[in-house]
Amino acid sequence: MQWNADFYTQKHAFVFEYGAGLVEVLAPQPGELILDLGCGSGELTAEIARRGAAVVGLDASSDMLARARQQFPDLDFRLGDAASFELPERFDAVFSNATLHWVTAADAAIRQLHRHLRPGGRLVAELGGQGNVGQIVAAVLGQLHRRGYAQAAAHWWYFPSVGEYAARLERAGFRVRLAQHFDRETALTDPETGLTDWIEQFGQQFFVGVGASDRAAVLAAVNDELRPVLFRAGQWMADYKRLRIVAEKC
Ligand SMILES: C[S@@+](CC[C@H](N)C(=O)[O-])C[C@H]1O[C@@H](n2cnc3c(N)ncnc32)[C@H](O)[C@@H]1O
């Protein structure tokens, strides 16, 4: 999966704008050392630093990290994969917004988070939960299947239920203090192209092996199909369902 930092910050800034609420839950304190896992273009890393904590931003995309370093040259950003990273530090908290559903090796990522926390350290995370963007996924897959792409599946996302994710965390040695699965319809930025922009940024893997004309036809058909359902008051609304987690390393 390729992350395009320009497209992300221009069209999908709502991701980190919503993430500001998760920073409130984290409540970073001066003197704490915090890991921002999947920091992207760094806006929330900077918000954590602004509150006086020391923070390391980690991300698997060099394009996103280049943007983060350009925007916030005084902050510490590092390249690494959630499922395998190794850092020398042990953190007071791990923060992660809109990233863990991209990590299908969920147990490996949870194990790494646990290892990098000090005893008693906290994990504060939000990710897509079960059913997230279900109407968009169903429409795109339906249109692909109709055109003969019978194997198409959204295999790169992991949208767990509370029970599933909490059980994984408990098995890894976390005490789950809060787990919420809630609907958060999300207005997409561009009133005209918002749905197409979203699919092109986050769902580009739908179109691996799909020719340009089929891709254009699928995007047009998905827009037509979903307009009566997800286009309201002049805006595209994505059917987000989020999982919010606060857990403590035992
Ligand atoms: C939707 S962005 C969220 C970025 C940031 N947390 C925010 O709120 O703006 C998801 C980020 O997860 C990163 N990511 C995806 N898979 C990852 C992995 N396996 N390890 C580390 N980062 C990953 C992507 O590179 C991207 O920057």
The ligand as an SDF file (V2000), in Angstrom:
LIG
                    3D

 27 29  0  0  0  0  0  0  0  0999 V2000
   -4.9270    6.9590    8.0780 C   0  0  0  0  0  0  0  0  0  0  0  0
   -3.2190    7.2040    8.3910 S   0  0  0  0  0  0  0  0  0  0  0  0
   -3.2840    7.8540   10.0500 C   0  0  0  0  0  0  0  0  0  0  0  0
   -2.0710    8.7120   10.3490 C   0  0  0  0  0  0  0  0  0  0  0  0
   -2.1200    9.4750   11.6890 C   0  0  0  0  0  0  0  0  0  0  0  0
   -2.1810    8.5800   12.8270 N   0  0  0  0  0  0  0  0  0  0  0  0
   -3.2890   10.4370   11.6940 C   0  0  0  0  0  0  0  0  0  0  0  0
   -4.1510   10.3140   12.5550 O   0  0  0  0  0  0  0  0  0  0  0  0
   -3.3080   11.3320   10.8180 O   0  0  0  0  0  0  0  0  0  0  0  0
   -2.6140    5.5660    8.6700 C   0  0  0  0  0  0  0  0  0  0  0  0
   -1.1030    5.5040    8.8290 C   0  0  0  0  0  0  0  0  0  0  0  0
   -0.7550    4.1740    9.2090 O   0  0  0  0  0  0  0  0  0  0  0  0
    0.4930    3.8720    8.6270 C   0  0  0  0  0  0  0  0  0  0  0  0
    0.6360    2.4190    8.6110 N   0  0  0  0  0  0  0  0  0  0  0  0
   -0.0910    1.5210    7.9120 C   0  0  0  0  0  0  0  0  0  0  0  0
    0.3510    0.2750    8.1490 N   0  0  0  0  0  0  0  0  0  0  0  0
    1.3690    0.3810    9.0410 C   0  0  0  0  0  0  0  0  0  0  0  0
    2.2320   -0.5450    9.6700 C   0  0  0  0  0  0  0  0  0  0  0  0
    2.1300   -1.8610    9.4350 N   0  0  0  0  0  0  0  0  0  0  0  0
    3.1650   -0.0900   10.5230 N   0  0  0  0  0  0  0  0  0  0  0  0
    3.2940    1.2540   10.7600 C   0  0  0  0  0  0  0  0  0  0  0  0
    2.5040    2.1830   10.1840 N   0  0  0  0  0  0  0  0  0  0  0  0
    1.5560    1.7540    9.3280 C   0  0  0  0  0  0  0  0  0  0  0  0
    0.4090    4.4940    7.2460 C   0  0  0  0  0  0  0  0  0  0  0  0
    1.6740    4.6460    6.6590 O   0  0  0  0  0  0  0  0  0  0  0  0
   -0.3070    5.8040    7.5650 C   0  0  0  0  0  0  0  0  0  0  0  0
    0.6090    6.8420    7.8020 O   0  0  0  0  0  0  0  0  0  0  0  0
  1  2  1  0
  2  3  1  0
  2 10  1  0
  3  4  1  0
  4  5  1  0
  5  6  1  0
  5  7  1  0
  7  8  2  0
  7  9  1  0
 10 11  1  0
 11 12  1  0
 11 26  1  0
 12 13  1  0
 13 14  1  0
 13 24  1  0
 14 15  1  0
 14 23  1  0
 15 16  2  0
 16 17  1  0
 17 18  1  0
 17 23  2  0
 18 19  1  0
 18 20  2  0
 20 21  1  0
 21 22  2  0
 22 23  1  0
 24 25  1  0
 24 26  1  0
 26 27  1  0
M  CHG  2   2   1   9  -1
M  END
$$$$
